[in-house]
Amino acid sequence: MSETTTIRVLINQAPHDLSVGATLADAVQHAGIQPPFAAAVNLQFVPRTHYAKHSLNDNDHIELISPITGG
């Protein structure tokens, strides 16, 4: 029986494979998004100070949202 070494997550509705044990910080780096932005995992906001501690699971839905300026 082989052990799975990757998980599949959705980042802004696009599938991405990350290593087992990946954190939200890893997903942000993988996505290449630049600040400012907010992040949510499975519709729950995650503060920036928790990105490195927030472990991801297979099939998590990650939203990285940049602010829209204008009037």
C-alpha positions in Angstrom: 0.0 0.0 0.0 1.5 3.3 -1.1 1.4 6.4 1.1 0.0 9.6 -0.4 2.5 12.4 -0.5 0.3 15.1 -1.9 -3.0 16.7 -1.2 -5.3 18.4 -3.8 -6.7 21.8 -2.8 -8.6 24.4 -4.7 -7.0 27.9 -4.8 -9.5 30.4 -6.2 -11.4 27.5 -7.8 -8.2 26.1 -9.5 -6.9 22.7 -8.5 -3.3 22.6 -7.0 -1.3 19.7 -5.6 0.6 20.4 -2.4 2.7 18.2 -0.1 1.0 16.5 2.8 1.5 18.7 5.8 1.3 21.9 3.7 0.2 25.1 5.5 -1.8 28.1 4.2 1.6 29.9 4.0 2.8 27.2 1.5 -0.4 27.6 -0.6 0.1 31.4 -0.7 3.6 30.9 -1.9 2.5 28.3 -4.4 -0.1 30.7 -5.8 2.4 33.5 -6.1 -0.1 36.2 -4.9 1.4 39.4 -3.7 0.0 41.5 -0.7 -2.4 43.0 0.0 -4.9 40.1 0.1 -7.1 38.2 2.6 -7.3 34.5 2.9 -10.1 32.1 3.7 -10.0 28.3 4.0 -13.4 26.6 3.6 -15.1 30.0 3.9 -13.4 30.8 7.2 -11.1 33.9 7.4 -7.6 33.1 8.5 -5.5 36.0 10.0 -2.1 36.5 8.3 -0.4 35.7 11.6 -1.8 32.2 11.4 -0.9 31.2 7.8 2.2 29.3 8.8 0.3 27.4 11.5 -2.9 26.6 9.5 -2.5 23.1 8.2 -4.3 22.2 5.0 -6.3 19.0 4.2 -7.2 17.2 1.0 -10.0 19.0 -0.8 -9.7 22.3 1.2 -11.1 25.3 -0.7 -8.7 28.3 -0.4 -9.8 31.8 -1.4 -7.1 34.5 -1.8 -8.9 37.8 -2.3 -7.2 41.1 -3.3 -9.0 44.3 -2.4 -10.7 46.2 -5.2 -10.1 49.9 -5.3 -12.2 52.5 -7.1 -15.4 54.3 -6.6 
